[in-house]
């Protein structure tokens, strides 16, 4: 058993390093074409509730002026797809997270392409309801496969044991995990390296959980994503060379939601991904506050923009959020061990 554990851990390390070096090799190629063909992201001018984005525009005036490309998530998609298909493809453990990762990236890619190359009123990207509908369809489809083909009808509640939810209930929970996590990661992608670092901590935590469950290949998938994210952060520390765009953030979020379900650790996702919850929650609270009280609760939402507006530097916010994410990732693994998940 010890030899198997050691071998599989070493194999996971090889997958992670392979992803890191492949992504690092692909980055200059992507950068060349991204700058040549001007993959510039068009900044949104209005909030969800219709007001002008004056605060964010002022905070990021320098970024907007210098132009740097988006859609760098394509590097991650190619990397994770290549490494997984060549070295780590398995029907029971890696098909579903890989399809979730690719499905999320497709939704984000369409949004990014419209944003970069579109013109007119729709040039900001896909309308929110359309994007929500697309990722929901993906979540429901993956949930159906998870419940019907893989036979999952119960979900583990830490410290309380299995909770039978049935086929329909499992499909709904699965879809919720994919949709909520995709949108939360997307909302968090607002500062250089922020979403990448938070996702790295979350995938690292789930890699450990899967490892101790004996899901070696799922561990390898998580570590493959970690390898790409390490490369991404290397190139994306302030001042960033590029943005991952919705292509990357939706891929990361959808994949993470699937991994949470595959490890039967859905209820630990809000802890392991605590800052994704805070980021998405702060935006929802801001929208609610403006609709009900007709004024802002925060200077700007999500919360990283509020902290920026209150004088926190970008690097300070990102690094402190990374630290918090790391602490809660450790707490999540601990709860998984104590709560009967591993």
N, C-alpha and C positions, 0 to 999 in steps of 0.2 A: 504493500500500500504506500509506504514511504517513497519507494523508488518511483511508483507511478505518479505520485503527487509532485515529486521533484522534476520528473521528465515533463509533465504537463505544464508546470510553472515555467520551466525553461523554454518550452515551445511557445507559450504565451509571450515571453520576453522577445523571442525571435520575431513573432508576428508584429509586435509593437515596434521593434527596431526597423523591421522591413517597411512598415508604414511610414515611419519617421523619415527614413532615407529616400523612399520613393517620393513622398510629398515634397521633400527638400529639393530633389532633383527636378520635379515638375514645376516648382514655383517660379524659377526664372523663365521657363517657357511660357507659362500663363502670363507672367508680368509683361513679357515682351509684347504679346498680342493684345493684352488688356490696355496697355498704354498706346500701342500703335492704332488700335481701332476705337479707342476712347470709350471704355466701358464705364463712363462716369455715371454715378447715381444721381438722379434728379431728386432734390430734397422736397419733401412734402411741405406745402405752404399752409395747410389747415389742420387743425386737430380733429379728432373723431366727432367732437360736438360742434364743429364749424368755425371755431375762432382761429385767428391767425397764429401761426407758430412763431411768435416774436421772440420769446425767451430762448428757445433752442437755436433759432437763427442767429441770435446775438452771441450766444455761447460758442457756437461752432462756425463763426464767420470765417475764421482762418482756414478751416477744413474745406468749407464750401468754395472758397476762393482758389485754393491750390489744386483742386481736382485730384482725386485718386480713385482707382477703379473698384467696382463691386464684383460680385459673382465669384469670388475666390473660393467659395464653397465647392466649386467644380473640382478643385484639386482634391478635396476630401472625398468627393463622390468617386472619382476615378481611383484614388488610392485605396479606399475601403473596399470597393467592388473588386479591384484587381487582386489584392492580397487575400481577400476572403474566398474568391472563386478559385484561385490557384492553390491555396494552402489550407483552407478552413471551411469548406462548404459541407454542410450537414443538414439533412432534411428536418431532424428533430430540434436542432439547437440554433442553427444560423440562417436558415432560409427566411424565417419570419422577420428577425431583426434587420436582415439585409434588405428585404423587400420594403419594410417600413422606412428604412433609411433612404432607399432609392425613391420610394413614393413621395416622401416628404420633400426630397430634393427636387422632384419634378414640379410639384406645386410652386415651390420657391423659385425654380428656374424660370417658369412661365412668367411669374410676377416680375422677376429681375429683367428678363428680356423686354417686356413691355415698358418697364421703367427706363431702361437704358436706350432702347431704340424707338420707342413709341413717341408720338407727338399728339398735341391737342389736349383735351380735357382728361383723357384716360391715360396720359403718359406717366402718372404717378405709380401705375401698376394695377394689378387686379383689384377690383372692388372687394372690400372686406367680406361681404356676404358670399361672394363667389369663392374666395379663398377658403372661407370657413366651410362651405359646402364640399369643396374638393377634398380637404383634409379629413372631413367627417366620413365621406365615402370610403376613403382609404382605411380609416380606423375601423369602420364597420366591416369592411371586407376582410381585413386582417383578423378582427375579432371573431368573425364567422369561422375562419380557418382554425383559429386557436381553440374555439369551443367545440366545433363539429369534427374537424379532422384530427386534432390532437387530443380531443376528449376532456378538456378542462371545463369543469362545471362547479368547482369550489375554489374559494380564495382564502389564503391564510391571513388571519388577523393576529398580529403579534400578541403573545401571552394568552390568547383566548382560543386558538386553534382554528380548524377549518370552518368556513362559513359557506354552506351550499347556496349558490345563487342561480343555478340552472343554466341552460344554454343561452336563453335570451338575456338573462341578467349578466352573464359573462361577456357576451358580445357588447352590451351597452357599457360595462365597466372598461372593457378593453378600448373601445372607441373613445371614451372619455379620457383615458390615460394618454392616448396618442394626440388627440385634439388639444387638450389642456397643456400638455408639455410642449408641443410644437409652438403654440402661440406664446407660451411663457418664455421659451428660449428666444423666440423672435423679438419679443418686447425687450429682452435683456441685451440685445445686440445693439447697443447705442454708444459705447465707448470703446476705445482701442483695447482689444484683448479681453474685454469683460466676459462676454458670453463664452468665448473659447476656454478661459480659465475655469469658469463655473462648471461648464460641461465636463472638462477634464476631471475635476474632483468627483463629479457624480458618476461618470463612467468608471473611474478608478474604484469607487466604492462598490459598484455593482459587479465589477470584475472579481473583487475579493469574495463577495457573497456567492457568485456563481462557482468560483473555485472551490469553496468549502462545501458546496452542494454536489460537487462532482461533475458539474456541467463544464467540462474542460473547453469545449469548442465555443460555447457562449462566452466563457472567460476570454478566449482568444479574440472573439469579435470585439468585446469591450476594449481590450488592450490595443487592438488595431486602430480603433477610433482614437484612443489616447495617444497613440504614436503620431497620427495625423495632427491632432490638436497641439501636441508639443511643437511640431514643425510650424504650424500656423501661428502660434504665439511667438515663436522665435522671430518671425517676419512681421508680426503685427503689434509689437510693443511700440509705445508712442515715440515718434510719430509713425503711424501705421503706413505700411506700403500699399495696403488694399483693405477692402472689407469683405467678409464672407458672404454678405448679402442673404436674402431669403433662401437662396439655394443651399447655403450651409446651415443656417439656423433652423429651418424646417426639417432638414435631414437629421440633424443632431437631436432635435426635440422628438420627432416621430420614432427614431431609433431608440431613444432613451425610454420612451413610454412602453415600447414593445419589450425592451430588456427588463423593465420593472415587472411586467406581467409574466415574462418567461421565468424569472427567479421567484415568482410568487411573493414579491415584496412590494406590491402596489401601495400598501398603506405606509410604507417607509419613504415613498417618493417625495412627499411634502417635507420630510426631514432632510433626506440626502440632497434634495434640490431646494432647500429652504429659500435661497435668494431668488430662484425663479418664481417661487410663490410670492415673495415680497414684491418683486418687480411687477408681476402681472396684477397682484392685488392692489398695489398702489395706483396703477392706471385705472382699474375698475372703481376704486374708491373715489378717485378724482372725477371720473365721469358721473358717478352717482351724486357726488356733492354738488357739482355744477348744475345737474338737472333738477335736483331737489331744492337746493339753497341758492342757486343762481350766483354762485361765486366759487372761487378756487379754494381748496383746502391746502394744497401745496403750490409753490411758485410754478412748478412744472412737473409733469409726470412722464415716465415712471420716476421712481425715487432717485435714481442716479442723476437725473437732470435737476431735481430739487436740490440735491446736495451740491451740484455744480453751481447752481444759482446762488447758493449760500456761501460760496467761497472755497469749497473743497476743490483741490486740483484733480484733474482727470486721473493721473497716476495714483494719487492717494486713495481715491474712491475704488479704483480697480484692485489695487493690492489689498486693501482692507476687506473688500468683498471676497477676494480669493481666500484670505485667511479665515473668514467666517465660513465660507463654503467648505474649506478643508476640515474645520472643527466639526461641522455638522455631518460631513461625510463619515468621519470617524464615529460619531455618535450613532449614525444610522447603521454602520456595520456592527457596533456593539449591541444595539437593539435587536438586530437580526440574529445575532448569536444567542442572546438571552431570551428572545421571544419565540424561539423554536423554528425560525426560518432556515437557519444553518446549524 
